[in-house]
């Protein structure tokens, strides 16, 4: 069954549109968001509000998979995503699922394929986390540069998760991560497997949406973080390395002011959105929904347009088979 992939940068409205699509198609949603997987991590990840019923996370009456199931201290990667997603779609082989999210690596791994890299090992990851905590991000990056200068040149010092993963691959495989990666990330998305839809907001509008959302979530995010710490969560656990949470922790610890935390999170989120745009621009055959003004984001009209395109493509595939 051909699926629907709804992609776009953070704050582009993927969840809202995915729910509109699911209602029209009587379908279910699979989140492709590497941060929404964590239980109790809600505000800063913009996880849709839902409840667990019958073993499923339900949002507005719709099953919303791959969210709110992972413990804060656990790691999740593309291989784990692929395995879980495959199990989910087998439950409804006659219905399209809607994949919604901005973690491009997950989507690419599932629909295009991924390089055969060694899986993460908790013990090694804990060792690297402790090293970074004691020596700092720069020292961890320098350690990667010794093992794999190519990867180190491509990964910013501050992106500790990518630095850690590249170093982990080097140590587990016994060779540089850059030599194990094929680099096959260009070209078209496989149209026989899915219709890729991309929400293409004008940059200024998206930046305004990011700023507005960050302002509204700052206080609830701080309250959520304080509650997690009071319940025993470690500041260095994988979940609290998610976008924005390190700055909230700095604010809570008195290292920066509320305004500094706000400005840093807005800047980091805009930078993340830029990286997401760069990632999804590689797929030249995506259905790009250009959004030039707020009124263009009409979920009912956009959902109808996507469904029309999906059915036309499905008909062409059927005729050619």
C-alpha positions in Angstrom: 0.0 0.0 0.0 1.3 3.4 -1.0 1.8 5.7 2.0 1.6 9.5 2.5 4.6 11.3 3.9 3.9 14.8 5.3 7.2 16.6 5.9 8.4 20.1 6.6 10.4 22.2 9.1 9.5 22.6 12.7 6.4 24.7 13.4 5.1 24.2 9.9 1.8 22.7 10.9 2.5 19.0 10.1 0.5 17.6 13.0 -2.6 19.7 12.3 -2.6 18.8 8.6 -1.9 15.1 9.4 -4.9 15.0 11.6 -7.1 16.5 8.8 -5.8 14.0 6.4 -6.4 11.1 8.8 -10.0 12.1 9.3 -10.7 12.3 5.6 -9.0 8.9 4.9 -10.1 7.1 8.0 -6.4 6.5 8.5 -3.7 6.5 11.2 -0.6 8.6 11.8 3.0 7.5 12.3 5.1 10.3 13.8 8.6 10.7 12.3 9.9 12.9 15.1 12.9 11.8 17.0 11.9 13.8 20.1 8.2 13.1 20.4 9.0 9.5 21.2 9.8 10.4 24.8 7.2 10.0 27.6 6.7 13.1 29.7 8.6 15.3 27.2 5.6 17.2 25.8 5.8 20.9 25.6 9.2 21.5 24.0 8.6 18.7 21.4 5.1 20.0 20.5 3.8 16.5 21.0 0.1 16.4 20.2 -2.1 16.1 23.2 -3.6 12.7 23.5 -4.5 9.8 25.8 -3.5 6.1 25.9 -6.4 3.8 25.1 -6.2 0.1 24.3 -2.4 0.3 23.9 -2.6 3.2 21.4 -1.9 6.9 21.8 -5.1 8.6 20.6 -5.3 12.2 19.4 -8.7 13.6 18.5 -10.0 10.0 18.0 -7.1 9.1 15.7 -4.3 6.6 16.5 -1.1 8.5 16.6 1.8 6.0 16.6 5.5 6.4 17.6 5.0 9.1 20.3 5.1 9.1 24.1 6.5 5.6 24.6 10.2 5.8 25.4 11.8 6.4 28.8 13.8 9.6 29.2 17.1 7.8 29.5 16.8 5.6 26.5 18.1 6.2 23.0 16.2 5.9 19.7 17.6 5.8 16.2 16.6 5.3 12.6 16.9 1.5 12.7 14.5 1.4 15.7 12.1 3.7 13.9 12.1 1.5 10.8 11.5 -1.7 12.7 8.6 -0.2 14.7 7.1 1.5 11.6 7.2 -1.7 9.7 5.3 -3.5 12.5 2.7 -0.8 12.6 1.8 -0.7 8.9 1.4 -4.5 8.9 -1.6 -4.0 11.1 -3.5 -2.2 8.4 -2.1 -3.4 5.1 -5.2 -2.1 3.1 -5.0 1.5 4.4 -2.5 4.2 3.8 -0.7 5.5 6.8 0.3 9.1 7.2 3.9 9.6 8.2 4.2 13.1 9.7 7.4 14.6 11.0 10.6 16.5 10.3 13.3 13.9 11.2 14.4 13.4 7.6 16.8 10.6 8.4 14.0 8.4 9.8 11.9 8.9 6.7 14.8 8.4 4.3 15.9 5.2 6.2 12.4 3.7 6.0 11.5 4.6 2.4 14.9 4.7 0.6 17.1 2.6 2.8 20.0 3.2 5.2 23.7 2.3 5.4 24.5 -0.9 7.5 25.8 0.9 10.6 26.3 -0.7 14.0 23.5 -0.1 16.4 23.9 2.1 19.4 25.2 0.3 22.6 23.9 1.8 25.9 27.2 1.1 27.8 29.3 2.9 25.2 26.8 5.7 24.9 26.9 6.2 28.7 30.7 6.3 28.6 30.7 9.0 25.9 28.0 11.0 27.7 30.1 10.9 30.9 33.2 12.0 28.9 31.3 14.9 27.3 30.0 16.0 30.7 33.4 15.9 32.3 35.6 17.2 29.4 33.1 19.3 27.4 31.6 19.2 23.9 34.9 20.5 22.3 36.8 17.6 23.8 34.3 15.1 22.5 34.5 16.7 19.0 38.3 16.6 19.2 38.1 12.9 20.0 36.0 12.4 16.9 38.4 14.4 14.8 41.2 12.0 15.8 39.2 9.0 14.7 37.3 10.5 11.7 38.4 14.0 10.5 35.9 13.9 7.6 32.9 13.5 9.9 34.3 16.0 12.4 34.6 18.6 9.7 30.9 18.0 8.7 29.4 18.0 12.2 29.3 21.2 14.4 30.9 21.0 17.8 27.6 21.9 19.5 25.6 19.1 17.8 26.6 16.6 20.5 24.2 13.9 19.5 25.6 13.6 16.0 29.2 13.9 17.3 28.5 11.1 19.7 26.8 8.9 17.1 29.7 9.3 14.7 32.3 8.5 17.4 30.2 5.6 18.5 30.2 4.2 15.0 34.0 4.6 14.7 34.6 2.8 18.0 32.1 -0.1 17.3 33.0 -0.6 13.6 36.8 0.0 14.0 36.8 2.4 11.1 35.7 6.0 10.3 32.0 6.5 10.1 32.5 8.6 6.9 33.9 5.5 5.2 30.9 3.4 6.1 28.3 5.9 4.8 27.4 5.7 1.1 26.3 9.3 0.8 23.3 8.1 -1.2 20.9 10.8 0.0 20.1 12.7 -3.2 17.7 12.0 -6.0 14.0 11.3 -5.9 11.7 9.9 -3.2 10.3 6.5 -4.2 6.9 7.4 -5.6 5.8 3.7 -5.8 6.0 3.6 -2.0 4.8 7.0 -0.9 3.6 10.5 -1.9 6.0 12.9 -0.3 4.3 16.2 0.6 6.4 19.2 1.8 5.1 22.2 3.6 7.0 25.1 2.1 6.5 28.2 4.2 8.0 31.5 3.2 11.1 31.9 5.5 9.8 35.1 7.2 6.4 33.5 8.0 8.0 30.4 9.3 10.4 32.4 11.5 7.4 34.3 12.9 5.6 31.0 13.6 8.7 29.7 15.4 9.0 32.8 17.5 5.3 32.8 18.5 5.4 29.1 19.4 8.6 29.5 21.5 7.2 32.4 23.4 4.0 30.5 24.2 5.7 27.3 25.3 8.6 28.8 27.4 7.0 28.9 30.8 5.2 25.5 30.4 8.4 24.0 29.2 10.3 25.3 32.3 7.5 23.9 34.5 7.7 20.5 32.8 11.5 20.4 33.1 11.3 21.3 36.8 8.8 18.5 37.3 11.0 16.0 35.5 14.0 16.9 37.6 11.9 16.7 40.8 10.9 13.2 39.7 14.5 12.1 39.4 15.3 12.8 35.8 19.0 13.4 35.1 20.0 16.7 33.4 22.2 14.7 31.1 19.6 12.1 30.0 19.1 11.8 26.2 15.6 13.3 26.4 16.7 16.6 28.0 19.3 17.1 25.2 16.3 17.8 22.9 16.1 21.2 21.2 15.5 23.9 23.8 15.8 21.9 27.0 19.5 22.5 27.6 18.7 26.3 27.5 15.7 25.7 29.9 18.1 23.9 32.3 20.6 26.8 32.1 17.8 29.2 33.0 16.6 27.0 35.9 20.2 26.7 37.1 20.6 30.5 37.0 23.3 30.4 34.3 21.2 32.6 31.9 18.2 34.8 32.2 14.7 34.0 31.0 15.1 36.4 28.0 18.5 34.8 27.1 16.9 31.4 27.2 14.0 32.6 24.9 16.4 34.2 22.4 18.7 31.2 22.3 15.8 28.7 21.7 14.4 30.9 19.0 17.8 31.1 17.3 18.5 27.4 17.6 15.0 26.5 16.3 15.4 28.7 13.3 18.8 27.1 12.6 17.2 23.6 12.9 14.4 24.6 10.5 17.1 25.7 8.0 18.8 22.3 8.2 15.4 20.6 7.7 14.7 22.7 4.6 18.1 21.8 3.2 17.4 18.1 3.9 14.0 17.9 2.2 15.1 20.1 -0.8 17.1 17.1 -2.0 13.8 15.4 -3.1 12.9 17.0 -6.4 9.7 15.0 -6.9 8.0 16.1 -3.7 4.6 17.7 -3.8 5.5 21.1 -2.5 2.7 23.1 -0.9 3.9 26.7 -1.1 2.5 28.8 1.8 3.0 32.6 1.2 0.6 33.9 3.7 -1.1 32.6 6.9 -4.4 32.1 5.1 -2.8 29.6 2.7 -2.6 27.1 5.6 -6.1 25.8 5.2 -5.9 22.2 6.4 -9.2 21.1 4.8 -8.2 22.5 1.4 -4.7 21.2 1.6 -5.9 17.8 2.7 -8.3 17.6 -0.2 -5.4 18.6 -2.6 -3.1 15.9 -1.2 -5.8 13.2 -1.4 -6.5 14.1 -5.0 -2.8 13.9 -5.9 -2.4 10.7 -3.9 -5.3 9.0 -5.7 -4.1 10.2 -9.1 -0.7 8.7 -8.5 -2.1 5.5 -7.1 -4.3 5.2 -10.3 -1.2 5.6 -12.5 0.7 3.0 -10.6 -2.2 0.6 -10.9 -2.5 1.2 -14.7 1.2 0.6 -15.2 1.3 -2.6 -13.2 
